[in-house]
């Protein structure tokens, strides 16, 4: 990131620094026997319910997967001003039986929800480096993330996760 700021925006390198995100790995230990595997794929996202988090595009992708015959449940943990819009889109898309809007939860409850998932999805349209993605990776949950901001520094496409284009619901 620092190199890009110097190269593209003329930042004096001596005045810049990279604030690297970090998580407490003791709090996010992978659970070997985390859940009973059902036939249904559990996909989870967490975060503020704001447009910039790209949840609308995630819902469109879920609709496409359902139409292609995938058995899945998409869970969103979070609260924010987009809750009503998300409820509207879930209803309008006819995917109510496949989507759970779980609202806000305590940090330890969020960890439990992520541990129960098969895949973590970050659909953000703008991001630095997502702590939520780092936490999911620390829990051993496969990650799909939009290729925005610094996410390619964390998610190496098809190696440590999958990177997708932002705004895309059809990849």
N, C-alpha and C positions, 0 to 999 in steps of 0.2 A: 504494500500500500504506500509506504513511504517513497519507494522508487517511482511509483506512478505520480504521486503528488509533485515530486521534484521534476520529473520529465514532462508531464502534461500541464502543470499549473505553475511552474517556476518557483516552487517553494525552496527556500534556502534550507539545504539538508541539515545544517547545524541547528536550525530552529524547529525541526520536526522530530517527532518520535512516534513509535507505534505502541499503542496501548493494547497489549495482547489480552484477550479474554481468558479467564481461567475458571475452573469449577473445582469444588471440593470433591475429589474422587471417593473419599470415605462415604460421602452421602449418596453417591450414585454407583453403587456396586451392582454388577450384573447378577441376576438370579438365574441359576442353572435350570431349576424346575419352575419357571415363572408362571406357567399356565397349562391347562389342558388344551391341546390343539383341537379346535373344532374345524368343521368344513368351511367355516366362514372366515375370511381374511379380515383382521382388525387393523384398520389404519387410523392413526391418531395425529392430530395437530394441537398445539397449545399456543396461547398468546393473546394479546389484546385483540379484541374484535374491532378492527379498523380496516378500512379499504386497503391500505398499504400492505396488509398481511396476505392479500390475495385469496382469501377464503372463497370468494365467488368463483374463481377459476378452479379451485379444488373441487367445489360442488359440481361444476360442469364436467370435470374429469370423472368424478364418481358416477354421474349420470351415464356417461359414455361407457364406463366399465360395466355397469349394471346392464346396459343394453347389449353389451357383448357377451353377457352370460356369467360374469364374475359374481360369486357370492361374497359380499363384503359388507362390513359395517364401518362407517366413517364417524369417528368421535372427535368433537372439537371441545377442548377445555379452555375456557376464558370468558371474559366479560368485556363489555365495551359498547360503544354507540352503534355498532353494526349488528347487534343481536337481532333486532326486529327485521332488518333487511335479510339476514341469513335465514331466519324463520320463513320469511316470505319466499325466498328462492328455493328453499328445501320443499316447501309446499307446491310452489309453481312448477318445479321440475318433477314433482311426483315421486320424490325419493325419501319420503318421511319414514318408511320402514327400514331404511338403510343408514340414516343419519341421526346421530344423537348430539344435541347441543347441551353440553353438561354444565355450562356456566362456570363461574369462578370456583376454585377449590384451594385449600391450604396446600403449601408446598409439598408436604409429605403425601397428600392425596394425589397430587399431580404425578409424583414419582410412581405411585402405585398404578395409576391409569396408564402411564407410559410403559411400565413393565408388562402390562397385560396385552399390549399391542404387538402385532407382527411387523408393522412398518410405521416409521415416523415420517410425516410429510410436512415440509416447510415450503409453503407456496408464496412466500413473501415477494413483493414487487421491488422492495428496497430493503437492504440489510447491510450491516457491517459484517460481523461474524456472530451468528446466532448462538447464544448460550444454550437455548433449548435443544438445538441440534447437537452441541457438544455433550449435553446431558444424556440425550437419547443414545448417542454413540457409546458413552461410558456405561450405559445400562445394557449394551449389547444389542440394541434394536437397529435393524437396517434403516438407512436414511435415504429419502428422496428429497432433494432440495432444488429450488430455483438457483440458477447460476447468476446471482446478483452480489454486488459488493465484494466482500472478502470470502464468500462461501467456497470458492474454488481452492482457497488455501487450506480449508478444512476437509472438504469432501472432494476426493480425487475420483473423478467419474469412472464408474465401473470397477473401482478398486476398493475404496472405502465407502462408497455409496453411489447414488445416481444423481447427476445434475441434469436439470431440464430448463428450458427457456422460460423466463417469466411471461405471464399473460397467456401461456399456452395451456390448454386443457385437453389437447388431443394427441400428445406425444406418447 
